[in-house]
Amino acid sequence: MWFKNVIFYRLQDGFELPLASLQNTLAEHAFTPCRSGELARYGWAAPCPDLDDELVHTVQGFVLLCARKEEKILPSSVIKAALQEKVAQIELERKVFKKEKDQLKDEIILDLLPRAFSRHQQTYALISPQQGWIAVDSSSAAKAEALLSHLRGSLGSLPVTRIDVNNAPAAILSGWLSEPASRPAEFTTLDEAELRDSVTEGGVIRIKSQALEDDEFIAHLETGKRVVKLAVEWEQQLRFMLQEDLSLKRLKLSDQLQEQLKTEADEDPIAQFDADMVQMGLEFNRLLPALLQAFGGELQRQ
């Protein structure tokens, strides 16, 4: 159940997650399938696959939530073809203007919806109320914000902001490569990066499976390009692409951690799910402060 991507958010001081009533609160906003005339539905679902009735999964102080979205798939080409056919039939007798075309389009969509296929997506969030952070498993900020917005609507309030730091991440990441001594010892650079011109738009360079200490790579930094994505390993535990907005993509467990977890694996699927969830939460509890410190500390908003 380990997250593949992570966007960190900070819960404001003083906010307390209402754990005692959270299950009932989320149940009022639980996921239900689309009706015949609906394009999409969004709601809470069970985060643990073996506990269907549990919308809030809490283990050792960590809280796991899951938001599910159902979206009807109606290709624009199909709608366009049906609309053209309808308009062509009417225009054998009279002219069809834009307002009527828009109305015909809506009618076609309503007619096609009951026969449309559905696409289901699930987004998970791990919350550490004691440490004051929320980690959303998404590579898309829009999807992460959709989950937080739904949680805010369910709770009535959710004072939360994206994690931010005092020093520009792109400048720090570039320094890790041009001046390796500036890189914290717990972070190891791997063989993948993306650079972008800091002066003009465009000029993106992607490097993969290449030693980032090569003179050819360093030359790009000397001409003003900055590292906006960098593959790193942290404490021989986790590997990920660190983005300039401090989100993590393609999160993977190191071989060492995978072997450790295999050794400790439990035959009970729920017990194993809980163990993975707690292990991930504990790793995030250590990783987030390390990231913040590496980039000059967390930016304190007034």
C-alpha positions, 0 to 999 in steps of 0.5 A: 500500500506504499504511496507512489507519489507524495505531496505534503501539506501542513496542518495549521497549529491548533487544528485538531482532527475530530477522530472520534466523530470522523467515521460518521462525518465522512459517512455523510459524504461517502462515495455513491455510484453515478446516476444515469444522468450524471457525468461524475461522482466523488466521495469517501471509500474504504482505504483498507480493501479488507474492511469495506465499512471503515472509511477511516483507518487509524493505526498507531496515530496515523490516519488513512483516508481514500477518496473515490471518483467515478467519471463517465467516459464520453469521447468528444469525437462521439458527441461531435459526430452525433451532433453533426448528424442531428444538425444535418437532419434539421438543416434539411428544413431550416438553419440551426443556430448556436444556442440550439446546437448547445441544447442539442449537445446537452440532449445528446450527452444525456442520451449517451450517459446511461450507456457510457463506460465508467472510469474509477480513480482512487486517491489516498491521504495519510495524516499524522495529526501529532506531527501536523502533516497530510501526505497525498498520494498523487502526482497531480496537484489538482487531484490532491487539492480535490481530496483536500477540498472534499475533506474540507467540505466534510469537516466544515474546516481544514486549515492546510497549506502546501509545504514550503521552504525558505531557500529556493529548491532549484538553487539548492538542488543545483548546488548539490551537483555543482558543489557535492559537499553542500549536499546533506549526507543522508541524501544520495544523488542518482542518475536522473535529472531535469534542468531548465533555463532560469532566464528564458522559458524552454530549454529543458534538458532531461538526463537519465542513466548518466553520471551527473558529475560529468563535466558535460552536465556541470557545464549546463549548470554553469550556463545558468540552467537549474535543476528542477527534478533530481533522482535521490535516495534518502538514508538507503531507505527510499528513492524518488524524483524530488521536484522543485515544489518538494513533491515526490514522484516515483517513490520506491523502497530501496532494496534494503528496505524491501528485504527488511519488510519481506522478513517482517511480513505478516500472513494476515492481510489486514495486519500486513496492511497496518504494518505497511501503513505504520512503516510508511508513516514513520518514514515520512515522519523522518523524511519531511523534517530532513527535507525541510532542513535541507532547504533552509527550514520551513517557511512560516506564514503569518 
